[in-house]
Amino acid sequence: MTKKIPLTFFLAIILLFGGNVQSSSAQNLEALSEYSIKLAISPSHLESGVAEHQVGYLFVLSKHGVPITSSYDVPVSLSSDDPLIASVPTKTVLKANEEFVSFPITTGEKSGKTTITASLNGKTTFQKIEVGTDETYLPDDMTLELNMPTTEMHVNSQMPFTVFFKTADDTIVRAPNDIEIVLEHNDLLASPDSDTLIIKKGNYYAWGVLTSHEKTGNTFVRAIHEESGLDVAKSIKISSTLPASLKLSVHPKLIPAEFDRALDIFVTVVDSDGNPTKTPEDIPLEFFSNEQFPIGDVLVGISKSEKPMIKKGEFGYLLQEKFSLQNLLKNDILIGVSSKGYGTATDTFRTVGESIEEGNKLKRTMKNVFNFGFDVKDYGNTVNVFGIENVPSNATAFFTYQLSMIEDDEDDDGIRPDGSLVEINPECAEQSDDTSDPDSSDVTHNTELDSDKIILYSIDCLGEGELYPMQSIENLYTDGFVHKINVISSDEKLAKIVDGGKILTSYSFGTAKVSTGQKTGPVTISTSINGVGTGSFTTNVVNALEQKEVRLFSPTGEGSLIFDRDGYFDIFLIALDGQQRPKVMTETGKYLVTPTNGLVEINKGTAFTFTQLRSDSFDISVAETQILLTVEPIGENADLKLGGSKVFTTQPSSQIQVTLPLSKINTNHQENLGIIQLVDLQGNPVIPKFNVKSKIVSSQNSIVQIIDDSVIPAGSSYTTFPIKTTGSVGNAIISASAKGVNGTSTMISTASSQLQLQISTGNLVDVIKVDDPVEFRLFVDDENLDSVPGASLKIVTKGDGIITPEVVRTSSDGSAIVSLTAFEGPNLSFDIIATAEGYAEGKDTFTVNVDSPENTIGAIDLELPEWIVYIVIGGILMIGIVVFLFLKKSKADLEEDWEEEEEI
């Protein structure tokens, strides 16, 4: 049976094999004269350690730098300059029609930099890769920092300190390798636990412990980085609560210059900072005065006979002694005390010339003569209370209260209701303006002296509102059936009145004995005396070693906090006393740090603790750079006043970095990818402890789209993400972000691998004549107006005319010459299709006007009968039918011949 092949199937086969069976972007690399290869290693900085990383990529680029595919498999040769750092396979294959080939890079135990090389068809490309960190890398603009929680220390205590580097923009530097810091110090006062600190590779700081010794004074610590020549130093003041010196208080400040007058002389001890303290041993005392008689001799006798001393465990010593001060009307009468090893302390008091008794307001002169005369006035009364400003806890102190009159200058001169004059002591009156006495100008009057230099002959010598001692006319007591004195404390937990004291007749003051408790703070001692008034004095109960604060201390600087992407951060908690010195805990303290909800303990016998905390609340954006940390004491009888808070400027220690193997991709390719990597602020890889979920977005979804967010797995610093093209050409920004790290972005561009061909004509006139051949030049350029040689031009006319040749190629300058002949008008159009390897087809249509004669041969012009025209047309149709039948028979015969040949 004869098998027939339909003509239509045959023609389809012809068309199929005559067309291009490859994709529009696949290229025969052997035929393609201009292309390049691109090796990309992304990321190009990998973590150290033996591992295989699928981070090598090879692309074939058109001469315009756009990725293209190969029409067949091509082998690619690979090599590494140092396989101990990073090794690659010797060969990989870029498969046909695939957009790139990826290959693994295996890192070894050795860190450093090396170069990976790829070769394809004699073309070579290379790229550097870094594994671990470069041991010589440190920023040029860095400074060395020495960080301490305080510059005050107590003897025999400890505190932490840190060293770190930061750049000019306050970025903390992560150590690329172990960095040694040398410490200089004065061993006499304090010393660190080591003479060197090592900032370990990958860390941001190193810390040590400074221990103070038994001596007080100022010392220093100096940190030196010898390699860079950087250094920094800080001074530390070391003090002690042990007694360092004496302090003397004499009360009251004003007493009459009379026989048998008493004083309260209170000697206390203070530490090196001037704070009250208690002595661990007996301190013997010796008293003296600038007035040897009658005061100095008495004090010397007391020192020899009574052996006064501040006893072990006590705060002070009270000496109450009587002196005969008649005829000693004077200011700044000094009383002093001294002790070997503790130096000398002094204080002064003043005497007044007239005594005034309570009730009858009588003045009594220094000769003990009462004045009942015209100069008696009605003075106001009050109670004046004296004391020392600071008292240690669990100690005994003394406060003096005194009956006083208030001076009123408005009563010094005037007339009584009975018309008599009020006179004052002439030494208290202002100097007369009378200049009749020529010698008066050479004498300085008492009232012309400074107020503290005026001799107090009487109350009138005092200024407005000042207080003058007033003698009691009876014995006044604070206890018993009848008491007129009441001494109270504003807070008995701070200070309790042990003995309120008394005022004996003809004396002006009494002394209260007070015992302080464990609690510290301000307390007011008040005294009220019936018929006189009230007065008060506020003192502070202090414990120089009492814990006053628990401080949050960041190892990377005051107010700066570095946390990793998992929310972990390092922090110290240090207990401080009232002098901002590290406080050695007598009991273990427990503290809650929020918002981390971390429970931290400072153990008994220590002053600080180091801890690493974590908080999910550190889900902050780059714009939110501050966080509030709060520390609260917890437990039974916890002192909530020790709690506090501090605002830290947060500085993430890592960022999520976007990298692209190629920043320009083919808009028609679908298999595009990017890489996100977790790196520190210097670009070194960071290995997360947990999976890092990212958010990746495109600024122009009409150009490229990010369909899926990627997750960096725990234990790896990077992962890939797909990029989808839309077919549009343009630019977009790809941004990546993740919780707890800084986000970054990069630009990506899309382009076509084949530039569009453009056709233009040269020297083609606007009007041509019929049957008159015209030569003109065609030009082919790309989108960048660069000439394209070897381009094929196919020309198709639309109308009655011809262009020869119909197919032509451009020469080396991108042009070709053709000839155009028009047979009739009024115009002639022609299409030109340009093709060239590596370019997108170009097509354009051109039209020229044709200048044709007005009279042409036609039926009407020849004036032939109409029926002749029909005959001519019919004849032409008959000829066409005959030709068609002939051709049909010929093609049928040809098919029969083919069938016969197949049967044979």
C-alpha positions in Angstrom: 0.0 0.0 0.0 1.3 3.4 -1.0 2.0 5.7 2.0 1.3 9.3 1.2 2.8 12.3 3.0 0.4 15.3 3.0 1.8 18.4 1.6 0.7 20.4 4.6 2.8 18.1 7.0 5.8 18.5 4.7 5.5 22.3 4.7 5.1 22.2 8.5 8.4 20.3 8.8 10.1 22.8 6.6 8.8 25.7 8.7 9.8 23.9 11.9 13.4 23.3 10.9 13.6 26.6 9.3 12.8 28.4 12.6 14.8 29.0 15.8 14.2 26.0 18.2 16.1 27.7 21.1 14.8 30.2 23.7 15.2 33.8 22.8 18.0 34.3 25.3 20.0 31.1 24.8 23.2 31.7 23.0 25.7 29.6 21.0 28.8 30.7 22.9 31.1 29.5 20.2 29.3 31.7 17.7 28.9 34.6 20.1 31.9 36.8 19.7 31.4 39.2 22.6 30.5 37.8 26.0 32.1 37.6 29.4 31.8 35.4 32.5 31.2 36.6 36.0 32.3 34.7 39.2 30.3 35.7 42.3 31.0 34.5 45.8 28.1 35.6 48.0 28.6 36.1 50.8 32.3 36.6 50.3 33.1 36.6 54.0 32.4 33.3 55.8 32.7 32.1 59.3 35.8 30.1 60.1 35.8 26.3 60.6 35.6 23.2 58.3 32.3 23.4 56.4 30.9 23.3 52.9 29.2 26.5 51.7 27.1 26.6 48.5 28.1 30.2 47.9 29.9 30.1 44.5 28.1 31.3 41.4 29.1 31.6 37.7 27.2 33.7 35.1 27.6 34.3 31.4 27.1 38.0 30.6 26.3 39.6 27.3 28.6 42.4 26.1 26.1 44.7 27.9 26.7 43.0 31.2 23.3 41.2 31.3 23.1 37.5 32.2 22.4 35.2 29.3 22.0 31.4 29.0 24.0 29.0 27.0 22.4 26.8 24.3 24.5 23.8 25.4 26.3 22.5 28.4 29.7 24.1 29.0 32.4 23.1 31.5 33.8 25.6 33.9 37.3 25.2 35.5 37.7 26.3 39.1 40.8 26.7 41.3 41.8 28.3 44.7 45.0 30.1 45.5 45.0 28.6 49.0 42.9 25.5 49.4 43.7 25.4 53.1 41.6 28.5 53.5 38.9 27.7 50.9 38.9 24.9 48.3 36.6 24.5 45.3 35.9 21.6 42.8 38.2 21.5 39.9 35.3 21.6 37.5 31.6 22.5 37.4 29.1 22.6 34.4 26.9 25.4 33.3 24.0 23.5 31.8 22.1 24.4 28.7 19.5 27.1 29.2 20.2 27.5 32.9 20.8 31.0 34.1 23.8 30.2 36.3 25.7 27.4 37.9 26.4 27.3 41.7 29.2 25.4 43.2 30.4 24.6 46.8 33.3 26.3 48.6 34.8 24.3 51.4 36.4 26.2 54.2 39.3 24.8 56.2 40.7 25.3 59.7 42.9 28.1 58.4 41.5 31.7 58.5 42.4 34.4 56.0 41.9 35.6 52.5 42.3 33.7 49.2 41.3 34.1 45.6 38.9 31.8 43.7 39.4 31.6 39.9 37.0 30.4 37.2 37.7 29.8 33.5 35.3 29.2 30.6 36.3 28.9 26.9 39.5 30.8 27.6 37.8 33.5 29.5 38.9 33.9 33.2 37.3 35.6 36.2 38.2 35.6 39.9 37.0 36.9 43.2 38.5 37.1 46.7 37.0 35.3 49.7 37.7 35.8 53.4 37.3 33.1 56.0 37.3 34.1 59.6 38.9 37.5 60.2 42.0 39.3 59.0 44.4 39.3 62.0 45.7 42.8 61.1 42.3 44.4 60.8 41.4 47.2 63.2 39.7 50.6 62.3 42.1 53.5 61.9 39.8 56.0 63.7 39.4 54.0 66.9 40.1 55.0 70.5 40.8 53.0 73.6 38.3 53.3 76.4 38.8 52.5 80.2 35.4 52.1 81.8 34.7 52.1 85.6 31.4 52.2 87.5 32.8 54.8 89.9 36.1 56.6 90.6 35.6 56.2 94.4 36.7 53.1 96.5 36.8 52.1 100.1 39.9 50.5 101.5 39.9 46.7 101.2 37.2 46.6 98.5 36.8 45.5 94.9 35.1 46.8 91.7 35.1 45.7 88.1 36.4 47.7 85.2 36.5 47.1 81.4 38.5 48.1 78.3 37.2 48.3 74.8 37.7 50.1 71.5 35.3 52.4 69.7 35.4 54.3 66.5 34.9 58.1 66.0 31.1 57.5 65.6 31.0 55.7 69.0 30.6 52.3 67.4 32.1 49.5 69.6 34.7 47.5 67.8 34.4 43.7 67.8 37.9 42.2 68.2 39.0 40.5 65.0 41.6 38.6 66.9 42.9 38.4 70.5 44.0 41.9 71.5 46.3 42.4 74.5 45.9 45.4 76.7 48.7 46.2 79.2 47.8 47.7 82.5 49.9 50.1 84.6 49.0 50.9 88.2 50.3 51.9 91.7 50.5 48.7 93.8 50.7 50.7 97.0 47.0 51.7 97.0 45.2 49.4 94.5 46.0 46.8 91.9 44.1 44.8 89.2 43.9 41.1 89.3 46.2 40.9 86.2 48.7 43.1 84.5 47.2 42.4 81.1 43.7 42.0 79.7 42.8 40.1 76.6 39.9 41.2 74.4 39.1 37.8 73.0 38.5 37.3 69.3 34.8 38.0 68.5 34.3 39.9 71.8 33.7 43.6 72.3 35.5 44.1 75.6 37.6 42.6 78.4 37.1 43.1 82.1 39.1 42.8 85.3 38.8 43.4 89.0 40.5 46.3 90.8 41.3 45.6 94.5 42.1 48.4 96.9 44.5 47.9 99.8 44.7 49.3 103.3 46.0 52.8 102.5 44.0 55.8 101.5 44.8 58.4 98.8 44.6 58.7 95.0 45.8 56.1 92.6 45.4 55.4 88.9 45.0 52.6 86.3 46.4 53.1 82.8 45.5 50.9 79.8 47.8 50.6 76.9 47.5 49.0 73.4 51.1 48.8 72.4 50.5 47.8 68.8 48.5 51.0 68.0 50.1 53.2 70.6 46.7 54.0 72.1 46.4 54.5 75.9 44.0 55.8 78.5 44.2 56.4 82.2 41.8 57.1 85.1 42.3 58.1 88.7 40.6 56.5 91.7 40.2 58.0 95.1 40.5 55.5 97.9 39.1 56.5 101.2 38.2 54.8 104.5 35.5 54.9 107.2 38.3 54.4 109.8 38.9 57.5 111.9 41.3 59.9 110.1 41.0 63.1 112.1 39.2 64.8 115.0 36.4 67.3 114.9 35.5 69.7 117.8 32.2 71.5 118.5 31.8 74.1 121.3 28.3 75.0 122.4 26.7 77.3 123.1 28.4 80.0 121.1 27.5 82.9 123.4 27.9 82.8 127.3 28.2 85.7 129.8 31.7 86.7 130.8 31.1 85.7 134.4 32.3 83.4 137.1 31.6 79.7 136.9 30.3 79.5 133.4 29.9 76.1 131.7 30.5 74.9 128.1 29.7 71.7 126.1 32.9 70.6 124.4 32.1 67.7 122.1 35.0 65.9 120.3 34.2 63.5 117.5 36.1 61.4 114.9 35.6 61.6 111.1 37.0 59.5 108.3 39.2 60.6 105.4 36.1 62.0 103.6 35.0 64.0 106.7 32.1 61.7 107.5 31.4 60.7 111.1 32.5 57.3 112.1 33.3 55.2 115.2 36.8 54.3 116.4 38.0 50.7 116.5 40.4 51.7 119.3 40.7 54.2 122.2 41.8 57.6 121.1 43.3 59.7 124.0 42.6 63.5 123.9 44.5 66.6 125.0 42.7 69.9 125.3 44.1 73.4 125.0 43.1 77.1 124.5 44.4 80.3 123.2 43.4 81.8 126.5 45.8 80.1 128.9 44.1 81.8 131.9 41.5 81.1 132.9 40.7 78.4 130.2 43.9 76.8 129.1 45.1 75.9 132.6 41.9 74.2 133.4 41.9 72.1 130.2 45.5 71.0 130.7 44.7 69.9 134.2 41.7 67.9 132.9 43.9 66.3 130.3 46.3 65.1 132.9 44.0 64.1 135.7 40.9 62.7 133.9 42.7 61.2 130.8 39.8 62.0 128.4 39.5 59.7 125.4 37.1 58.6 122.7 36.6 55.0 123.7 36.7 52.0 121.3 33.4 51.6 119.4 32.2 55.2 120.2 31.8 58.2 118.1 32.8 61.0 120.4 33.6 62.4 123.9 31.7 65.2 125.7 33.6 67.4 128.1 31.4 69.6 130.3 33.5 72.0 132.3 33.0 75.3 134.1 35.3 78.2 133.6 35.6 81.5 135.4 35.3 84.0 132.6 34.9 87.3 134.5 36.8 90.1 132.8 37.1 88.0 129.6 34.8 89.9 127.3 36.2 88.7 124.0 35.4 87.2 120.6 36.9 84.0 119.0 37.9 82.3 122.2 39.6 79.2 121.0 39.4 75.7 122.4 41.4 72.9 120.8 41.9 69.2 121.1 44.7 67.0 119.7 45.6 63.3 119.5 48.6 61.5 118.2 47.9 60.2 114.7 44.7 62.2 114.3 45.9 65.8 114.3 44.2 68.8 115.9 40.7 70.3 115.8 39.5 73.7 117.1 36.4 75.7 117.6 35.5 79.1 119.1 32.9 80.8 121.2 32.2 84.4 122.4 31.4 86.1 125.7 28.8 88.8 126.3 29.1 91.7 128.8 25.6 91.7 130.3 23.5 89.0 131.7 19.7 89.1 131.3 17.5 86.9 133.5 14.3 85.3 132.4 11.1 86.9 133.5 12.1 90.3 135.0 14.2 91.2 131.9 16.9 92.6 134.2 20.3 93.5 132.9 23.3 92.7 135.0 26.7 94.2 134.2 30.0 92.5 134.3 30.4 93.8 137.9 27.3 91.8 138.8 25.3 95.0 139.4 21.7 94.9 138.3 20.3 97.8 136.3 16.6 98.4 137.1 16.6 101.7 135.3 15.3 103.2 132.2 17.1 101.0 129.6 15.1 97.8 130.3 13.1 96.7 127.3 10.5 94.0 126.5 12.5 91.4 124.5 11.1 88.5 122.6 12.1 84.9 123.7 13.0 81.7 121.9 15.0 78.5 122.2 18.2 78.0 120.2 19.4 74.4 119.5 23.0 73.5 118.6 24.4 70.2 117.3 26.6 68.6 114.7 25.4 68.1 111.1 26.2 64.4 110.7 26.0 61.6 113.2 26.9 58.0 112.5 24.3 55.2 113.0 24.3 53.2 116.2 26.1 56.0 118.0 25.6 58.5 120.9 25.5 62.3 120.2 24.8 65.4 122.2 22.7 68.5 121.4 22.7 71.8 123.3 19.6 74.0 123.7 19.8 77.5 125.1 17.3 80.1 126.4 17.6 83.2 124.2 16.3 86.7 123.7 15.7 88.2 120.3 17.3 91.6 119.5 14.9 94.2 118.1 16.8 97.2 116.7 13.6 99.3 116.5 13.6 99.5 120.3 17.1 100.7 120.7 16.3 104.4 120.4 12.9 105.9 121.3 10.6 107.2 124.0 8.7 105.1 126.5 5.0 105.6 126.9 5.8 107.6 130.1 7.9 110.0 128.0 11.3 108.8 129.2 14.1 108.0 126.8 15.3 104.5 125.9 19.1 104.4 126.2 21.5 101.7 125.1 25.1 100.9 125.9 27.2 103.6 124.3 29.5 100.9 122.8 26.6 99.5 121.0 25.4 102.8 119.5 26.5 104.0 116.2 29.4 106.6 116.1 28.2 110.2 116.2 28.7 112.4 113.2 30.1 115.1 115.5 33.6 116.0 114.1 34.5 118.6 116.6 36.9 116.2 118.2 39.9 116.2 115.8 41.1 112.8 117.1 37.8 111.1 116.6 38.5 110.1 113.0 41.5 108.1 114.1 39.5 105.8 116.4 37.6 102.8 115.1 34.3 102.6 117.0 33.0 99.2 118.1 30.0 99.3 115.8 32.2 100.0 112.8 33.7 96.5 113.0 32.4 93.5 111.2 29.5 91.8 112.9 31.7 88.9 114.1 34.3 91.3 115.4 32.0 93.5 117.5 32.5 93.2 121.2 29.1 92.2 122.7 28.8 94.6 125.6 25.1 94.1 125.6 22.3 92.7 123.5 22.1 96.0 121.7 25.4 95.3 120.0 23.7 92.4 118.1 21.9 92.9 114.8 18.2 92.7 114.1 16.8 89.3 115.0 20.0 87.9 116.5 19.9 85.8 119.7 21.3 86.7 123.1 21.7 84.2 126.0 19.1 84.5 128.8 19.6 83.1 132.3 17.0 80.9 133.9 15.6 82.1 137.2 14.8 78.5 138.2 15.8 74.9 137.6 14.1 73.5 134.5 13.8 69.8 134.0 12.8 67.4 131.2 11.4 64.7 133.6 9.8 64.4 137.0 6.5 65.6 138.3 7.0 69.1 137.1 8.9 69.5 133.9 9.1 72.6 131.7 11.5 71.2 129.0 10.4 68.8 126.3 13.0 67.4 123.9 11.7 65.2 121.1 12.9 63.5 118.0 11.1 63.6 114.6 11.9 59.9 114.0 12.9 57.7 116.9 14.1 55.0 114.5 16.7 57.5 113.4 17.5 59.1 116.8 16.0 58.4 120.2 16.2 60.9 123.1 18.0 59.1 125.9 18.3 62.1 128.3 16.6 65.4 127.7 18.9 67.2 130.2 18.1 70.3 132.4 18.8 74.0 132.8 19.9 75.1 136.3 19.1 78.4 137.7 21.3 81.3 136.6 22.4 79.2 133.6 21.1 79.5 130.0 21.5 76.1 128.4 21.0 72.3 128.8 22.3 69.2 127.0 20.3 66.4 125.5 21.8 62.9 125.0 20.6 61.2 121.8 21.1 57.6 120.5 21.0 56.9 116.8 19.7 53.7 115.3 20.4 51.5 112.3 18.2 53.6 110.0 19.8 56.5 108.2 18.5 59.8 107.0 17.7 63.3 108.3 16.2 63.7 111.7 15.1 66.9 113.7 15.8 67.4 117.4 13.3 69.9 118.8 13.2 71.5 122.2 10.3 73.4 123.8 10.5 75.3 127.1 7.3 76.4 128.8 6.9 80.2 128.8 9.9 80.7 126.4 9.4 79.1 123.0 10.7 76.3 120.8 13.7 75.6 118.7 15.0 72.8 116.6 18.1 71.4 114.8 18.2 68.9 111.9 21.0 66.4 111.6 21.7 63.5 109.3 22.2 60.0 110.6 24.7 58.4 108.2 26.3 55.1 107.7 29.2 55.6 105.3 29.3 51.9 104.7 25.5 51.5 104.3 24.3 50.4 100.9 22.6 53.3 99.2 22.3 52.1 95.6 22.5 49.1 93.4 23.9 50.4 90.0 23.5 48.9 86.6 26.9 49.1 85.0 27.4 48.4 81.3 30.8 47.0 80.3 30.7 48.9 77.0 30.4 52.4 78.4 28.2 54.8 80.4 24.7 54.7 79.0 25.6 52.3 76.1 24.3 48.7 75.9 25.3 46.2 73.3 23.0 43.2 72.7 23.2 40.4 70.2 20.5 39.5 67.8 19.0 37.0 70.3 18.4 39.7 72.8 21.4 38.8 75.1 23.4 41.5 76.8 26.1 41.7 79.4 25.6 43.8 82.6 27.1 44.3 86.0 25.2 45.0 89.2 27.3 46.8 91.8 26.3 47.8 95.3 27.4 51.3 96.3 27.5 53.2 99.6 26.6 56.8 100.2 30.0 58.0 98.9 29.6 56.1 95.6 32.1 53.5 96.7 31.7 49.7 96.2 29.8 48.3 99.2 30.8 44.9 100.4 27.6 43.1 101.2 27.0 41.8 104.7 24.1 39.6 103.4 23.3 38.3 99.9 21.1 40.7 98.0 18.6 39.7 95.4 17.5 42.0 92.6 15.0 41.8 89.7 16.0 43.5 86.5 13.2 44.4 84.1 12.1 44.2 81.4 14.4 41.2 81.2 12.8 39.6 84.3 16.2 38.4 85.3 16.9 37.5 88.9 20.4 38.6 89.9 22.2 38.1 93.2 25.1 40.0 94.8 26.6 37.4 97.2 27.6 38.1 100.7 31.2 39.3 101.0 31.2 40.8 97.5 30.3 44.1 96.0 29.2 43.2 92.5 28.1 40.5 90.2 28.3 39.9 86.4 25.4 38.5 84.5 24.1 37.9 81.0 20.4 38.7 80.5 18.0 38.3 77.7 14.8 40.0 76.8 12.2 39.4 74.0 11.2 43.0 74.5 14.3 44.1 72.5 12.2 43.9 69.3 13.1 47.5 68.4 13.6 49.3 65.1 16.7 51.3 64.2 14.8 54.5 65.1 14.1 53.3 68.6 17.6 53.4 70.1 16.9 53.6 73.8 15.7 51.2 76.4 14.9 51.6 80.1 16.2 49.0 82.5 14.9 48.9 86.1 16.4 47.1 89.1 14.4 46.3 92.2 15.5 44.6 95.4 13.3 41.6 96.3 12.9 39.5 99.4 11.8 39.9 103.0 12.4 43.4 104.3 13.8 44.5 101.0 14.7 48.2 100.9 12.9 49.5 97.9 14.8 52.7 98.0 17.8 50.8 96.7 16.0 50.3 93.4 16.6 52.5 90.4 16.4 52.7 86.7 18.7 53.8 83.9 18.1 54.6 80.2 20.6 53.0 77.9 21.3 53.7 74.3 21.1 50.4 72.6 23.6 49.3 70.0 22.8 46.1 68.2 26.0 44.0 67.8 24.9 42.7 64.4 23.1 43.6 61.3 21.3 41.6 58.6 23.2 42.3 55.3 21.7 42.0 51.8 24.1 40.8 49.1 23.5 40.0 45.5 25.6 37.7 43.3 24.7 40.2 40.5 23.3 43.6 40.9 22.1 43.6 37.3 19.8 40.7 36.4 18.0 39.6 33.2 14.5 40.8 33.3 13.4 37.6 31.4 15.1 35.2 33.8 13.1 33.7 36.6 15.8 31.9 38.7 17.3 34.9 40.4 18.4 34.9 44.1 19.8 37.1 46.8 21.6 36.4 50.0 21.0 37.7 53.6 23.8 37.3 56.1 24.1 38.1 59.8 27.3 40.1 60.4 28.7 42.3 63.1 29.1 46.0 62.8 32.5 45.5 61.1 31.1 43.0 58.6 32.3 39.8 60.2 30.0 36.8 60.1 27.9 36.2 63.2 26.5 32.7 64.1 23.1 33.0 65.7 22.0 30.7 68.5 18.5 30.6 67.2 16.8 30.7 63.8 16.7 34.3 62.5 13.5 35.1 60.7 13.8 37.9 58.3 11.6 40.4 56.5 12.6 41.1 52.9 10.8 43.7 50.7 11.2 45.3 47.3 10.7 49.0 46.8 9.3 48.3 43.3 7.1 45.2 43.0 6.5 46.1 39.4 10.1 45.4 38.6 11.2 42.7 41.1 9.2 40.9 43.7 10.2 39.1 46.9 7.7 36.3 47.4 9.1 34.5 50.5 10.9 35.8 53.6 13.9 33.6 54.5 15.1 32.2 57.8 18.8 32.1 58.7 19.2 28.8 60.4 20.9 28.5 63.8 24.6 27.7 63.3 24.9 29.5 60.0 25.4 33.1 59.2 23.5 33.3 55.9 20.8 32.0 53.6 19.4 32.7 50.2 16.0 34.1 49.1 14.3 34.1 45.6 13.9 37.2 43.5 11.1 37.2 40.9 11.3 39.4 37.8 8.2 40.8 36.1 9.6 41.5 32.6 10.0 45.2 33.3 13.2 47.1 33.1 14.3 49.4 35.9 15.8 49.7 39.4 14.5 48.7 42.8 15.8 48.6 46.4 15.8 45.3 48.3 15.7 45.8 52.1 16.1 43.2 54.8 15.3 43.5 58.5 15.1 41.1 61.5 14.3 41.3 65.2 17.1 42.8 67.3 19.5 43.7 64.5 20.1 46.6 62.2 18.6 46.3 58.7 20.3 47.0 55.4 19.3 47.5 51.8 20.9 47.3 48.3 19.9 48.3 44.8 19.1 45.8 42.0 18.6 46.5 38.3 16.8 44.6 35.6 17.8 44.7 32.0 17.2 42.8 28.8 20.0 40.6 27.5 19.2 41.7 23.9 19.3 45.4 23.1 16.7 46.5 20.6 17.9 47.1 17.0 17.1 50.5 15.5 16.9 51.3 11.8 17.5 54.6 10.1 18.0 55.8 6.5 20.5 58.1 4.9 20.4 60.2 1.7 16.9 59.0 0.9 15.1 61.9 -0.8 11.5 62.7 0.0 10.2 62.4 -3.6 11.4 59.9 -6.3 10.4 59.6 -9.9 8.7 56.6 -11.5 11.1 54.0 -13.0 14.1 56.0 -11.8 16.2 53.8 -9.5 17.5 55.6 -6.4 20.3 54.3 -4.1 20.2 55.1 -0.4 21.9 53.8 2.8 20.3 52.0 5.7 21.9 52.2 9.2 21.4 49.7 12.1 22.2 50.8 15.6 21.4 49.5 19.1 19.6 51.3 21.9 22.9 53.0 22.8 23.2 54.3 19.2 26.2 52.0 18.7 26.6 50.7 15.1 25.8 47.0 14.7 27.8 45.4 11.9 26.7 42.1 10.3 23.0 42.8 10.9 20.6 41.1 8.5 18.1 43.4 6.8 15.0 42.0 5.1 13.0 44.5 3.0 9.3 44.1 2.0 7.7 46.7 -0.2 4.1 47.8 0.0 3.0 49.0 -3.4 4.2 49.1 -7.0 7.9 49.1 -6.7 11.0 47.1 -5.9 14.0 47.4 -3.6 17.1 45.4 -4.4 18.6 43.5 -2.8 15.7 42.4 -0.6 18.1 40.9 1.9 21.3 42.6 2.8 23.8 42.6 5.7 25.4 45.7 7.2 29.0 46.3 6.8 31.6 47.1 9.5 30.1 50.6 10.1 26.6 49.2 10.5 25.3 50.3 7.2 24.1 48.8 3.9 23.3 50.3 0.4 20.1 49.4 -1.4 18.3 50.5 -4.6 14.7 51.6 -4.8 12.6 51.7 -8.0 8.9 52.9 -8.0 6.6 51.9 -10.8 3.7 54.2 -10.0 2.5 56.7 -7.4 1.5 58.5 -5.5 3.7 56.9 -2.8 5.6 53.7 -1.9 6.0 52.1 1.5 8.3 49.4 2.6 9.0 47.5 5.9 12.5 46.7 7.0 13.2 43.9 9.6 16.7 43.9 11.2 18.1 40.9 13.0 21.5 40.3 14.6 22.9 37.8 17.0 22.6 38.9 20.6 20.0 41.6 19.8 16.3 41.9 19.8 14.7 42.2 16.3 14.2 45.7 15.0 11.4 46.7 12.6 10.4 49.9 11.0 8.3 51.2 8.1 9.3 53.9 5.7 7.3 55.8 3.0 8.5 57.9 0.1 6.4 60.0 -2.3 6.4 59.0 -6.0 6.4 61.7 -8.8 4.3 59.9 -11.6 2.9 61.4 -14.9 -0.7 62.5 -14.8 -1.6 60.6 -18.1 -1.1 56.8 -18.0 -2.4 54.1 -20.3 -5.9 52.9 -19.5 -9.1 52.0 -20.9 -10.5 55.5 -20.6 -7.3 57.2 -21.9 -7.3 55.0 -25.1 -11.0 55.7 -25.6 -11.6 51.9 -26.2 -15.1 50.5 -25.9 -15.9 49.1 -22.5 -16.6 45.6 -23.8 -13.0 45.4 -25.1 -11.8 46.1 -21.5 -13.9 43.1 -20.2 -12.4 40.9 -22.9 -8.9 41.8 -21.9 -9.7 41.1 -18.2 -11.2 37.8 -19.1 -8.3 36.8 -21.1 -5.9 37.5 -18.2 -8.1 35.4 -15.9 -8.1 32.4 -18.3 -4.3 32.5 -18.5 -4.2 32.5 -14.7 -6.5 29.4 -14.5 -4.4 27.5 -17.1 -1.2 28.2 -15.2 -2.8 27.1 -11.9 -4.1 23.8 -13.4 -0.6 23.2 -14.9 1.1 23.8 -11.6 -1.4 21.6 -9.8 -0.9 18.7 -12.2 2.9 19.1 -11.9 2.8 19.0 -8.1 0.4 15.9 -8.3 2.8 14.1 -10.6 5.7 15.0 -8.3 3.8 13.4 -5.3 3.2 10.2 -7.3 6.9 10.1 -8.2 7.8 10.3 -4.4 5.3 7.6 -3.6 6.8 5.3 -6.2 10.3 5.9 -4.9 9.1 5.0 -1.4 7.6 1.7 -2.6 10.8 0.7 -4.2 
